[in-house]
Amino acid sequence: MISLCRWQAGGVQQRDLLVIGGGPAGAAAAIRAARAGVNVTVFEKGPHGRDKVCGDGLTPRAVAALDELDIDLAPAHRIDGLRMIAGKTTRELAWPSGTRFPDHGAVWPRKRFDTHLIDVAIEAGAEVRFECEALPTVEAGRVTGVAAGGDTYTAPLTILAAGAQGAAAKLLGAARDPDEPFGLAIRAYAETPRHAERHLEACLSLRDEHGTPVPGYGWMFPAGDGTVNIGVGALSTMKGFKKLNLNTLLEQYASIVREPWTLGPYLDKPRAWRLPMSCIKRHGPGWVAVGDAAGFVNPMNGEGIDYGLESGMLAVDCFLDNSATAAEQYDLLVGQRFDSFLRTGRRFSFLIGHPLLLRTGLRVAVGTQTTADITLAVMGNLVDSTTPGAAGRVLRLADRVLRIADPLLRRTRAAP
Ligand SMILES: Cc1cc2nc3c(=O)[nH]c(=O)nc-3n(C[C@H](O)[C@H](O)[C@H](O)COP(=O)(O)OP(=O)(O)OC[C@H]3O[C@@H](n4cnc5c(N)ncnc54)[C@H](O)[C@@H]3O)c2cc1C
């Protein structure tokens, strides 16, 4: 059921579950809950069909999460791998095979993707209130529900799926850890005759206007609809990050890809947004945070959609299991699934914040087809600590080495 938010005199409404935010994380939670017969309401401050600044790339891990939600990927553009570019080296890579994930990814522009997901939630029976900003209500240290549009809603559990930390997160203390890295990225759409290509393209050797290597990458993600999503992203661990001008960086990258992609003018103004990569508190009595609100963005590639889908589903599974212990149980399980990898990713981002280490790392990463394959598998979180083979070994080794090097890397981090 769809409804808009109208101010009305303060009634109290009861639900089983409340979700703040109707992006992929909130929609995944709502789909899971509604299909299990839970009386769930989602509050989305944007209108139905709102857009989200994103690269629109779905890795095989994200495709697996969408499969789990039984989402038909027919409207998306299938992607078979990644073209990795560093300096003069180009490697065309297929997604890793022999993992528990599918052999394909996708590009699905967020305006259509997010609308599709929230519509599936509505079809499943979730109530979605668009143009309705919600804030958690707290009584005696416990989140009892939300206040939205003049009404109060109560439920045993409220899921914070509000994206990169804003007012709702602030109220709950779900802030970014100031000692941890984060990302900023900008994107635009443009027409290209190469829109139907089946490889994502990532240029890992970005430099800012002063020639400083940028830990991050420029991307061309073909959408299969006549357009490509072009963007650049950077990690806060680089020297001069505060002064980094993303529009200028995008222009520099566009000047490299304009000719080979026969790129048309931007179809809209380039838009930038944050990539949160940490969160000091992701649960408490009566609430849990999922997706970007919990800082679940992969520091190695900026991917967040998959983590939003997975954590959204997991939060609801914990709720279905036992609403009284859901928040604690979720924190434990989501930590077991993501914490170690994301911690390694954050340490890695301090490493590549050092220009010399970044240059050396890139040389190794794309040096041979085999190391490039491993790089793709590790960066895409398409392996885990139990994965056999070279990629699994590299991840375990990186985990150990970075754990030891971390204090030094942080102490010698590039001045912000
Ligand atoms: C430029 C850029 C490129 C990226 N590229 C990729 C990529 O290619 N692939 C990938 O996987 N990830 C990418 N990401 C990351 C990805 O966009 C996010 O990780 C993802 O959107 C997280 O989903 P979410 O549901 O947690 O949050 P969001 O998608 O941000 O959704 C949160 C929703 O909550 C709503 N909301 C916020 N506050 C309230 C409130 N108080 N009340 C009601 N509603 C509220 C917002 O309007 C929003 O709709 C990129 C990010 C950026 C910035």
The ligand as a Gaussian input file, in Angstrom:
#p B3LYP/6-31G(d) Opt

LIG

0 1
 C       28.648000       8.177000      -6.335000
 C       28.390000       6.843000      -5.679000
 C       28.532000       5.683000      -6.427000
 C       28.245000       4.435000      -5.870000
 N       28.321000       3.323000      -6.661000
 C       27.930000       2.137000      -6.169000
 C       27.878000       1.000000      -7.021000
 O       28.150000       1.070000      -8.228000
 N       27.489000      -0.178000      -6.479000
 C       27.151000      -0.297000      -5.151000
 O       26.836000      -1.403000      -4.710000
 N       27.168000       0.781000      -4.337000
 C       27.524000       1.992000      -4.811000
 N       27.487000       3.090000      -4.000000
 C       26.992000       2.931000      -2.610000
 C       25.454000       2.789000      -2.623000
 O       24.870000       3.840000      -3.332000
 C       24.910000       2.724000      -1.194000
 O       25.704000       1.863000      -0.442000
 C       23.461000       2.253000      -1.155000
 O       22.597000       3.186000      -1.730000
 C       23.023000       1.959000       0.283000
 O       21.655000       1.649000       0.330000
 P       20.785000       2.064000       1.597000
 O       19.422000       1.518000       1.359000
 O       21.504000       1.710000       2.832000
 O       20.745000       3.663000       1.584000
 P       20.111000       4.659000       0.502000
 O       20.101000       4.046000      -0.827000
 O       20.815000       5.949000       0.683000
 O       18.610000       4.814000       0.963000
 C       18.290000       5.482000       2.166000
 C       16.900000       6.105000       2.017000
 O       16.479000       6.616000       3.277000
 C       15.760000       7.818000       3.057000
 N       15.784000       8.557000       4.324000
 C       16.880000       9.114000       4.936000
 N       16.513000       9.651000       6.111000
 C       15.177000       9.421000       6.259000
 C       14.240000       9.740000       7.267000
 N       14.593000      10.371000       8.402000
 N       12.935000       9.385000       7.073000
 C       12.568000       8.736000       5.953000
 N       13.429000       8.419000       4.950000
 C       14.714000       8.748000       5.114000
 C       16.490000       8.480000       1.912000
 O       15.645000       9.395000       1.233000
 C       16.876000       7.272000       1.036000
 O       15.895000       7.018000       0.058000
 C       27.810000       4.353000      -4.511000
 C       27.685000       5.508000      -3.748000
 C       27.970000       6.751000      -4.313000
 C       27.810000       7.992000      -3.488000

